[in-house]
């Protein structure tokens, strides 16, 4: 059933917005996260194009808010590198492929994927 849905969605034309919003680490929190910890940035969709067969553009549909994310804001050694000032905040999520690199990708537009975005 999932393959059928994915196949049908892959045949649809997806309308993309003219820009995307990303959440960026503005400063390392000294205590609880507050309004100054992050900032949002608008990015033109035209700048978000897969440049090789191993890249796809994902529309994030669901994002996970995990307690571990707070630890990623600290500039300390851990099991995963900390998010750097000015970098997009990473998160686990579920999304839909909206753009692929030409025809060489193993993914198709409309495929539902999960991972760190």
Secondary structure, 3 states (H helix, E strand, C coil): CHHHHHHHHHCCCCCCCCEEEEEEECCCCCCCCCCCCEEEEEEEHHHCCCCCCCCEEEEEEEECCCCHHHHHCCCCCCCCCCCCCCCECCCEEEEEEEEECCCCCCCCCCCEEEEEC
